[in-house]
Amino acid sequence: SDSSRPDEKLEAEALAQAVNLFLRTLPEREQKIFLCRYYYVESIETIANRFSLTNSAVKSILLRTRNKLKQYLIQEGLL
């Protein structure tokens, strides 16, 4: 975050830490697919080819992972 407000910076750091902790709870393949998409900004097609999956399978994995992440962030009081 480029924010100069200390409270916003702390919130961003807490969120980043929570996402990192959440990712460690996932199976390795789900971690890698999530990181490829949202950290490395790879296309669905590229990810599908890399993991020998269909585009639809990658989309389903990402949707389920985002839903799990949302529930985790709610549980941690960050959403």
Order of alpha helices (4+ residues) and beta strands (2+ residues): alpha-alpha-alpha-alpha
